[in-house]
Amino acid sequence: MAMTEQPHDFTLQAGNSALLVVDLQRGFCERPLAESLDFAASEHFWKRLDDHVLPNAARLVEAARQAGVEVIYTVIEALTLDGRDRSLDHKRCDFLVPKGSPGAEVMPALAPVGDEIVVPKSASGIFNATNIEYLLRNLGVERLAIFGVYTNQCVESAVRDAADRGFLVTMVADACATKSAEQESASLAVLQGYARIADTTALLDELSARGVTAA
C-alpha cells in the first residue's frame, strides 16, 4: 500500500497542512508506565508500536518540520490533578492521567521542539473535547495527516471528526497501532471512507517533494 487515490488534493505542504500526532505519550507507549496506569494493551500492540509506529512517527515528524508543515500533538491529560474535569467515560472507567504527570509527556523520540503545540484532552475525540478546530482554522490548516494510538479509538475519532468538519485527512496506516491485527484491518476498512490512506514511505516522499529532503 502506498496511497489511496482521491479526487481532491490531499498533498501536505507548508502553509495549509499539519501532522496530528495522537496520544504517542509515555503513559501509553512506555510499557512499565502504561501498566501502572492500567492501560490494557496487548503483545500485538507493543510489537507494532516498537517495530513500526514509533520509528515511523519520528521520521514523519522530522520530515514535516523540514518541509515547514505544522506538527501538533494531542495527549490524554487531565487539566487537574484529581481529574475532576475528565469526561464521564474516563470517570466511569476510572482512567486518569493527572495534569503534569510523566504519563502525559510526549515520547522523548518525538518530543515537541520550539513552540510546537500540545493539546491535552480527557476524552477519545480531540475535536469534541478541545478547541483543536479553532486552533487549526487560526493556523490556516486545511489538510491533516493523522496517526498514533489506538487506531480504532482515538485515531479513528480524530479522522472521522476532522473529515466531518471539512478537513482533507490522510491517515498514516503504518504509524498507528491497536490491540490486534483484526482491529487494525477493520478500522482501516472503515476509515477509507473518511480519509486518504497512506503509508509512511509514501508520505515521506510527498513531504520531500515539497522542496526539502526528508530524513
SENU-144123 format. One record per residue: residue number from 1; x negated, y, z of N, C-alpha, C in turn. Coordinates in Angstrom, 3 decimals, padded with zeros to 6 digits, m for minus. Layout:
[NUM,[X,Y,Z],[X,Y,Z],[X,Y,Z]]
...
END
This chain:
[1,[m000.837,m001.202,000.000],[000.000,000.000,000.000],[m000.867,001.245,000.000]]
[2,[m000.552,002.193,m000.883],[m001.219,003.489,m000.881],[m000.222,004.545,m000.432]]
[3,[000.644,004.980,m001.359],[001.722,005.894,m001.011],[002.959,005.520,m001.804]]
[4,[004.123,005.707,m001.217],[005.355,005.515,m001.949],[005.591,006.710,m002.862]]
[5,[006.164,006.448,m004.018],[006.480,007.512,m004.971],[007.628,008.371,m004.424]]
[6,[007.503,009.693,m004.579],[008.539,010.606,m004.119],[008.749,011.701,m005.161]]
[7,[009.999,012.158,m005.361],[010.255,013.197,m006.362],[009.803,014.586,m005.938]]
[8,[009.640,014.814,m004.655],[009.209,016.113,m004.157],[007.713,016.097,m003.888]]
[9,[007.137,017.283,m003.711],[005.700,017.406,m003.465],[005.427,017.321,m001.966]]
[10,[004.953,016.181,m001.521],[004.643,015.944,m000.115],[003.168,016.238,000.205]]
[11,[002.404,016.688,m000.772],[000.962,016.849,m000.619],[000.616,017.736,000.568]]
[12,[m000.302,017.257,001.405],[m000.740,018.043,002.554],[m001.782,019.055,002.101]]
[13,[m001.603,020.297,002.536],[m002.559,021.337,002.176],[m002.527,022.442,003.223]]
[14,[m003.598,023.213,003.256],[m003.692,024.310,004.217],[m002.566,025.310,003.983]]
[15,[m002.033,025.827,005.085],[m001.043,026.885,004.999],[000.391,026.432,005.169]]
[16,[000.707,025.184,004.743],[002.100,024.743,004.872],[002.238,023.337,005.418]]
[17,[001.149,022.785,005.971],[001.166,021.384,006.395],[000.540,021.208,007.771]]
[18,[000.928,020.108,008.417],[000.362,019.781,009.728],[000.366,018.277,009.935]]
[19,[m000.598,017.801,010.728],[m000.541,016.462,011.292],[000.195,016.549,012.623]]
[20,[001.083,015.595,012.887],[001.715,015.478,014.191],[001.270,014.152,014.790]]
[21,[000.420,014.235,015.806],[m000.178,013.066,016.450],[000.687,012.723,017.662]]
[22,[001.356,011.580,017.607],[002.401,011.254,018.584],[001.883,010.328,019.683]]
[23,[001.748,010.859,020.883],[001.542,010.081,022.113],[000.292,009.205,022.120]]
[24,[m000.748,009.624,021.400],[m002.023,008.906,021.476],[m002.798,009.468,022.659]]
[25,[m002.326,009.096,023.833],[m002.805,009.633,025.095],[m003.328,008.507,025.971]]
[26,[m004.093,008.873,026.979],[m004.762,007.869,027.799],[m003.768,006.951,028.506]]
[27,[m002.629,007.473,028.925],[m001.648,006.666,029.641],[m001.030,005.562,028.816]]
[28,[m001.171,005.622,027.490],[m000.664,004.580,026.614],[m001.772,003.814,025.912]]
[29,[m002.942,004.436,025.765],[m003.988,003.872,024.905],[m005.212,003.371,025.657]]
[30,[m005.316,003.635,026.942],[m006.352,003.042,027.784],[m005.671,001.982,028.642]]
[31,[m006.015,000.748,028.426],[m005.234,m000.351,028.994],[m005.106,m000.296,030.522]]
[32,[m006.182,m000.114,031.286],[m006.007,m000.082,032.755],[m005.076,001.033,033.212]]
[33,[m005.211,002.201,032.594],[m004.355,003.314,032.977],[m002.916,003.051,032.554]]
[34,[m002.742,002.502,031.370],[m001.396,002.174,030.892],[m000.718,001.172,031.815]]
[35,[m001.468,000.164,032.244],[m000.886,m000.852,033.127],[m000.534,m000.262,034.489]]
[36,[m001.308,000.706,034.939],[m000.997,001.348,036.220],[000.279,002.163,036.142]]
[37,[000.648,002.597,034.921],[001.889,003.344,034.707],[003.043,002.423,034.315]]
[38,[002.791,001.093,034.349],[003.794,000.108,033.972],[004.239,000.264,032.520]]
[39,[003.301,000.695,031.666],[003.581,000.780,030.240],[003.500,m000.625,029.660]]
[40,[004.635,m001.159,029.244],[004.715,m002.559,028.821],[004.324,m002.706,027.360]]
[41,[003.063,m003.028,027.108],[002.587,m003.214,025.749],[002.497,m004.715,025.448]]
[42,[001.673,m005.098,024.486],[001.519,m006.494,024.090],[000.136,m006.666,023.503]]
[43,[m000.292,m007.910,023.337],[m001.607,m008.144,022.722],[m001.642,m007.638,021.280]]
[44,[m000.534,m007.780,020.573],[m000.461,m007.220,019.218],[m000.719,m005.720,019.241]]
[45,[m000.085,m005.048,020.181],[m000.247,m003.592,020.288],[m001.703,m003.225,020.550]]
[46,[m002.334,m003.879,021.540],[m003.695,m003.497,021.910],[m004.676,m003.768,020.777]]
[47,[m004.502,m004.864,020.071],[m005.402,m005.172,018.954],[m005.223,m004.179,017.816]]
[48,[m003.984,m003.900,017.471],[m003.725,m002.947,016.390],[m004.216,m001.547,016.765]]
[49,[m004.015,m001.177,018.012],[m004.475,000.134,018.478],[m005.987,000.269,018.321]]
[50,[m006.724,m000.724,018.795],[m008.190,m000.659,018.775],[m008.763,m000.821,017.369]]
[51,[m008.160,m001.723,016.584],[m008.725,m002.044,015.275],[m008.328,m001.044,014.190]]
[52,[m007.158,m000.445,014.337],[m006.638,000.397,013.251],[m006.242,001.802,013.696]]
[53,[m005.356,001.886,014.671],[m004.710,003.164,014.964],[m005.700,004.232,015.421]]
[54,[m006.475,003.935,016.457],[m007.377,004.967,016.978],[m008.474,005.341,015.981]]
[55,[m009.138,004.375,015.314],[m010.123,004.767,014.304],[m009.507,005.572,013.148]]
[56,[m008.345,005.139,012.666],[m007.705,005.860,011.564],[m007.250,007.244,011.989]]
[57,[m006.715,007.336,013.198],[m006.276,008.632,013.702],[m007.445,009.606,013.798]]
[58,[m008.582,009.145,014.280],[m009.754,010.013,014.387],[m010.196,010.512,013.016]]
[59,[m010.165,009.642,012.018],[m010.541,010.040,010.660],[m009.553,011.063,010.104]]
[60,[m008.281,010.847,010.339],[m007.261,011.762,009.829],[m007.358,013.140,010.470]]
[61,[m007.573,013.157,011.777],[m007.684,014.434,012.481],[m008.875,015.230,011.961]]
[62,[m010.008,014.584,011.813],[m011.192,015.286,011.336],[m011.008,015.773,009.900]]
[63,[m010.414,014.933,009.057],[m010.176,015.329,007.669],[m009.216,016.506,007.581]]
[64,[m008.185,016.505,008.413],[m007.239,017.618,008.415],[m007.924,018.914,008.821]]
[65,[m008.757,018.831,009.832],[m009.489,020.033,010.250],[m010.343,020.577,009.112]]
[66,[m011.037,019.704,008.424],[m011.898,020.139,007.333],[m011.098,020.720,006.178]]
[67,[m009.880,020.223,005.985],[m009.035,020.711,004.901],[m008.210,021.931,005.300]]
[68,[m008.298,022.358,006.557],[m007.537,023.515,007.007],[m006.087,023.217,007.309]]
[69,[m005.776,021.940,007.517],[m004.415,021.522,007.857],[m004.273,021.503,009.378]]
[70,[m003.202,022.103,009.867],[m002.964,022.215,011.315],[m002.869,020.830,011.958]]
[71,[m003.484,020.674,013.138],[m003.374,019.445,013.921],[m002.611,019.765,015.201]]
[72,[m001.500,019.061,015.414],[m000.645,019.275,016.576],[m000.451,017.941,017.287]]
[73,[m000.531,017.962,018.593],[m000.391,016.752,019.401],[000.880,016.836,020.233]]
[74,[001.535,015.696,020.388],[002.574,015.580,021.395],[002.175,014.489,022.381]]
[75,[002.417,014.744,023.649],[002.152,013.759,024.696],[003.368,013.678,025.604]]
[76,[003.595,012.499,026.146],[004.609,012.374,027.189],[003.994,012.848,028.494]]
[77,[004.548,013.902,029.028],[004.044,014.511,030.265],[005.150,015.363,030.863]]
[78,[005.482,015.105,032.099],[006.473,015.937,032.774],[005.927,017.338,032.995]]
[79,[006.808,018.294,033.114],[006.415,019.673,033.417],[006.227,019.888,034.909]]
[80,[006.529,018.854,035.686],[006.434,018.927,037.140],[005.685,017.706,037.656]]
[81,[005.234,017.778,038.899],[004.529,016.637,039.485],[005.466,015.489,039.839]]
[82,[006.669,015.819,040.267],[007.602,014.760,040.670],[008.523,014.323,039.532]]
[83,[008.403,014.956,038.385],[009.180,014.551,037.224],[010.642,014.916,037.259]]
[84,[011.010,015.905,038.064],[012.427,016.254,038.165],[012.983,016.816,036.854]]
[85,[012.092,017.244,035.945],[012.534,017.780,034.648],[012.696,016.701,033.586]]
[86,[012.392,015.452,033.915],[012.433,014.379,032.913],[013.840,014.153,032.350]]
[87,[013.863,013.540,031.173],[015.137,013.139,030.586],[015.806,012.074,031.473]]
[88,[017.104,011.945,031.320],[017.831,010.925,032.072],[017.291,009.534,031.754]]
[89,[016.929,009.297,030.503],[016.394,007.993,030.114],[015.118,007.676,030.880]]
[90,[014.202,008.653,030.991],[012.953,008.418,031.720],[013.215,008.254,033.214]]
[91,[014.177,008.982,033.740],[014.528,008.803,035.149],[015.142,007.426,035.375]]
[92,[016.021,007.030,034.478],[016.685,005.735,034.600],[015.674,004.595,034.563]]
[93,[014.645,004.742,033.718],[013.609,003.708,033.595],[012.499,003.878,034.619]]
[94,[012.592,004.933,035.426],[011.553,005.247,036.412],[010.188,005.379,035.749]]
[95,[010.157,006.090,034.616],[008.912,006.286,033.872],[008.451,007.727,034.061]]
[96,[007.232,007.889,034.602],[006.738,009.219,034.915],[005.250,009.333,034.604]]
[97,[004.913,010.334,033.780],[003.531,010.776,033.607],[003.490,012.199,034.163]]
[98,[002.976,012.382,035.388],[003.063,013.696,036.038],[002.275,014.782,035.312]]
[99,[002.698,015.994,035.498],[002.004,017.151,034.935],[000.527,017.130,035.334]]
[100,[m000.354,017.294,034.356],[m001.783,017.397,034.623],[m002.471,016.108,035.001]]
[101,[m001.796,014.975,034.877],[m002.393,013.700,035.278],[m003.258,013.132,034.156]]
[102,[m004.205,012.233,034.482],[m005.071,011.647,033.449],[m004.294,010.959,032.330]]
[103,[m003.172,010.350,032.661],[m002.389,009.651,031.650],[m001.841,010.548,030.571]]
[104,[m001.753,011.840,030.850],[m001.219,012.792,029.879],[m002.277,013.323,028.915]]
[105,[m003.539,013.000,029.157],[m004.613,013.536,028.325],[m004.685,012.820,026.978]]
[106,[m004.869,013.595,025.911],[m005.098,013.006,024.591],[m006.367,012.154,024.655]]
[107,[m006.366,011.035,023.931],[m007.541,010.161,023.916],[m008.794,010.956,023.543]]
[108,[m009.903,010.736,024.259],[m011.105,011.547,024.045],[m011.584,011.601,022.598]]
[109,[m011.482,010.494,021.867],[m011.948,010.475,020.475],[m011.115,011.371,019.569]]
[110,[m009.925,011.746,020.053],[m009.013,012.593,019.272],[m008.803,013.949,019.926]]
[111,[m009.570,014.264,020.946],[m009.298,015.422,021.784],[m009.146,016.701,020.968]]
[112,[m008.166,017.531,021.319],[m007.988,018.804,020.625],[m009.236,019.676,020.714]]
[113,[m009.473,020.435,019.671],[m010.582,021.385,019.668],[m010.017,022.784,019.478]]
[114,[m010.757,023.763,020.010],[m010.320,025.149,019.867],[m008.941,025.347,020.453]]
[115,[m008.072,025.976,019.662],[m006.726,026.274,020.158],[m005.661,025.382,019.528]]
[116,[m006.038,024.145,019.187],[m005.040,023.212,018.665],[m003.942,022.980,019.702]]
[117,[m002.731,022.845,019.217],[m001.548,022.845,020.079],[m001.239,021.448,020.599]]
[118,[m000.961,021.368,021.910],[m000.490,020.140,022.546],[000.895,020.436,023.131]]
[119,[001.880,019.651,022.722],[003.264,019.868,023.168],[003.681,018.720,024.075]]
[120,[003.887,018.975,025.372],[004.363,017.909,026.264],[005.848,017.672,026.091]]
[121,[006.254,016.421,026.284],[007.675,016.090,026.209],[007.994,015.049,027.275]]
[122,[009.261,014.921,027.607],[009.668,013.928,028.604],[010.863,013.128,028.091]]
[123,[010.837,012.877,026.776],[011.832,012.033,026.128],[011.189,011.483,024.864]]
[124,[011.835,010.542,024.200],[011.257,009.958,022.994],[011.164,010.963,021.856]]
[125,[012.209,011.741,021.633],[012.283,012.603,020.469],[011.665,013.973,020.687]]
[126,[010.555,014.239,020.013],[009.877,015.528,020.160],[010.766,016.682,019.703]]
[127,[011.573,016.476,018.656],[012.409,017.566,018.157],[013.590,017.843,019.074]]
[128,[014.085,016.816,019.755],[015.206,017.017,020.675],[014.761,017.551,022.024]]
[129,[013.528,017.242,022.422],[013.101,017.520,023.794],[012.232,018.769,023.939]]
[130,[011.802,019.369,022.824],[010.888,020.513,022.896],[011.257,021.567,021.847]]
[131,[010.447,022.629,021.805],[010.633,023.684,020.806],[009.730,023.476,019.594]]
[132,[009.399,022.215,019.268],[008.458,021.930,018.186],[008.927,022.510,016.849]]
[133,[010.222,022.469,016.571],[010.684,023.017,015.290],[010.409,024.513,015.220]]
[134,[010.676,025.225,016.295],[010.384,026.667,016.365],[008.904,026.936,016.100]]
[135,[008.024,026.135,016.715],[006.586,026.303,016.510],[006.198,026.047,015.059]]
[136,[006.727,024.969,014.485],[006.385,024.640,013.103],[006.855,025.730,012.149]]
[137,[008.049,026.236,012.356],[008.543,027.320,011.492],[007.651,028.556,011.625]]
[138,[007.247,028.881,012.835],[006.366,030.044,013.034],[005.023,029.858,012.347]]
[139,[004.549,028.620,012.292],[003.268,028.311,011.647],[003.388,028.209,010.131]]
[140,[004.594,028.262,009.615],[004.804,028.130,008.179],[004.705,026.711,007.674]]
[141,[004.876,025.751,008.568],[004.734,024.341,008.198],[006.010,023.845,007.525]]
[142,[005.838,023.220,006.368],[006.936,022.605,005.628],[006.729,021.104,005.451]]
[143,[005.475,020.643,005.576],[005.133,019.241,005.326],[004.407,018.682,006.541]]
[144,[004.791,017.485,006.936],[004.229,016.861,008.132],[003.724,015.461,007.816]]
[145,[002.573,015.120,008.353],[002.131,013.726,008.409],[002.228,013.289,009.859]]
[146,[002.938,012.202,010.101],[003.245,011.771,011.470],[002.706,010.365,011.695]]
[147,[002.071,010.167,012.856],[001.574,008.836,013.235],[001.355,008.792,014.735]]
[148,[001.211,007.568,015.273],[000.980,007.407,016.712],[001.696,006.176,017.234]]
[149,[002.170,006.247,018.482],[002.821,005.112,019.139],[004.092,005.585,019.858]]
[150,[004.965,004.610,020.082],[005.278,003.396,019.414],[005.904,003.699,018.056]]
[151,[005.611,002.844,017.048],[006.161,003.047,015.715],[007.676,003.151,015.741]]
[152,[008.321,002.218,016.431],[009.780,002.100,016.380],[010.487,002.911,017.460]]
[153,[009.740,003.736,018.177],[010.369,004.564,019.205],[010.049,006.037,018.940]]
[154,[009.013,006.560,019.548],[008.736,007.997,019.435],[008.350,008.421,018.029]]
[155,[007.585,007.576,017.315],[007.218,007.923,015.944],[008.460,007.940,015.058]]
[156,[009.254,006.909,015.164],[010.465,006.835,014.340],[011.400,007.998,014.634]]
[157,[011.545,008.357,015.890],[012.387,009.512,016.242],[011.861,010.787,015.593]]
[158,[010.546,010.981,015.646],[009.951,012.188,015.063],[010.155,012.237,013.558]]
[159,[009.959,011.100,012.890],[010.118,011.056,011.432],[011.565,011.359,011.041]]
[160,[012.505,010.683,011.668],[013.916,010.892,011.338],[014.333,012.343,011.581]]
[161,[013.988,012.859,012.757],[014.435,014.202,013.120],[013.782,015.262,012.251]]
[162,[012.507,015.089,011.923],[011.829,016.048,011.049],[012.478,016.059,009.666]]
[163,[012.767,014.870,009.137],[013.413,014.797,007.827],[014.790,015.455,007.850]]
[164,[015.553,015.210,008.903],[016.886,015.795,009.010],[016.841,017.315,009.098]]
[165,[015.725,017.858,009.587],[015.580,019.303,009.724],[014.926,019.945,008.502]]
[166,[014.703,019.169,007.460],[014.242,019.746,006.205],[012.748,019.756,005.996]]
[167,[011.984,019.038,006.809],[010.548,018.910,006.577],[010.297,017.744,005.621]]
[168,[009.253,017.864,004.808],[008.804,016.772,003.953],[007.813,015.948,004.761]]
[169,[008.174,014.717,005.058],[007.444,013.916,006.043],[006.678,012.781,005.362]]
[170,[005.421,012.630,005.768],[004.617,011.465,005.415],[004.373,010.671,006.688]]
[171,[004.713,009.394,006.681],[004.390,008.516,007.801],[003.134,007.729,007.440]]
[172,[002.132,007.768,008.307],[000.874,007.056,008.057],[000.983,005.685,008.726]]
[173,[001.317,004.671,007.943],[001.718,003.375,008.496],[000.613,002.686,009.278]]
[174,[m000.640,002.770,008.798],[m001.721,002.050,009.483],[m002.368,002.870,010.593]]
[175,[m001.719,003.962,010.984],[m002.133,004.721,012.160],[m001.017,004.726,013.204]]
[176,[m000.156,003.696,013.133],[000.944,003.521,014.081],[000.894,002.113,014.659]]
[177,[001.451,001.948,015.852],[001.498,000.620,016.471],[002.725,000.495,017.352]]
[178,[003.209,m000.748,017.428],[004.245,m001.102,018.387],[003.990,m002.532,018.868]]
[179,[004.982,m003.179,019.469],[004.716,m004.424,020.189],[004.522,m005.647,019.313]]
[180,[005.059,m005.642,018.081],[004.963,m006.838,017.251],[004.924,m006.471,015.783]]
[181,[004.414,m007.392,014.978],[004.380,m007.193,013.532],[005.795,m007.090,012.974]]
[182,[006.736,m007.826,013.548],[008.125,m007.782,013.089],[008.733,m006.397,013.314]]
[183,[008.447,m005.815,014.462],[008.949,m004.466,014.736],[008.300,m003.446,013.809]]
[184,[007.013,m003.616,013.520],[006.331,m002.722,012.578],[007.033,m002.752,011.224]]
[185,[007.284,m003.964,010.711],[007.880,m004.125,009.387],[009.290,m003.558,009.334]]
[186,[010.071,m003.824,010.369],[011.448,m003.339,010.394],[011.488,m001.811,010.417]]
[187,[010.634,m001.212,011.222],[010.611,000.244,011.303],[010.163,000.861,009.990]]
[188,[009.153,000.269,009.377],[008.646,000.765,008.103],[009.727,000.705,007.026]]
[189,[010.482,m000.379,006.999],[011.541,m000.526,006.006],[012.602,000.558,006.156]]
[190,[012.945,000.867,007.393],[013.951,001.896,007.651],[013.422,003.275,007.288]]
[191,[012.196,003.570,007.655],[011.669,004.924,007.505],[011.346,005.299,006.069]]
[192,[011.322,004.335,005.159],[011.139,004.684,003.749],[012.262,005.567,003.228]]
[193,[013.405,005.537,003.916],[014.498,006.407,003.537],[014.357,007.831,004.025]]
[194,[013.376,008.067,004.904],[013.201,009.384,005.505],[011.857,010.029,005.169]]
[195,[010.897,009.249,004.694],[009.531,009.757,004.576],[008.796,009.104,003.417]]
[196,[007.768,009.776,002.966],[006.780,009.137,002.110],[005.924,008.263,003.008]]
[197,[005.691,007.024,002.609],[004.878,006.106,003.397],[003.483,006.058,002.791]]
[198,[002.465,006.271,003.622],[001.082,006.305,003.146],[000.203,005.482,004.060]]
[199,[m000.969,005.093,003.555],[m001.994,004.546,004.431],[m003.095,005.591,004.601]]
[200,[m003.977,005.326,005.536],[m004.984,006.319,005.901],[m005.895,006.661,004.731]]
[201,[m006.352,005.662,004.006],[m007.276,005.921,002.906],[m006.662,006.848,001.866]]
[202,[m005.410,006.603,001.503],[m004.750,007.450,000.520],[m004.609,008.879,001.021]]
[203,[m004.293,009.028,002.287],[m004.129,010.377,002.826],[m005.472,011.093,002.949]]
[204,[m006.530,010.354,003.291],[m007.862,010.960,003.312],[m008.260,011.440,001.926]]
[205,[m007.952,010.656,000.904],[m008.234,011.074,m000.467],[m007.469,012.349,m000.808]]
[206,[m006.228,012.412,m000.386],[m005.414,013.599,m000.644],[m005.989,014.832,000.051]]
[207,[m006.381,014.666,001.300],[m006.942,015.788,002.040],[m008.267,016.245,001.440]]
[208,[m009.092,015.299,001.014],[m010.383,015.670,000.432],[m010.192,016.391,m000.894]]
[209,[m009.091,016.077,m001.607],[m008.812,016.730,m002.883],[m008.398,018.183,m002.716]]
[210,[m008.151,018.583,m001.473],[m007.829,019.995,m001.224],[m009.068,020.878,m001.349]]
[211,[m010.204,020.253,m001.678],[m011.406,021.053,m001.918],[m012.469,020.892,m000.868]]
[212,[m012.200,020.019,000.143],[m013.172,019.783,001.198],[m013.360,018.287,001.332]]
[213,[m014.573,017.827,001.519],[m014.844,016.393,001.647],[m014.412,015.911,003.013]]
[214,[m013.567,014.876,003.064],[m013.083,014.326,004.333],[m014.120,013.394,004.920]]
[215,[m014.137,013.313,006.272],[m015.078,012.432,006.951],[m014.585,011.003,006.879]]
END
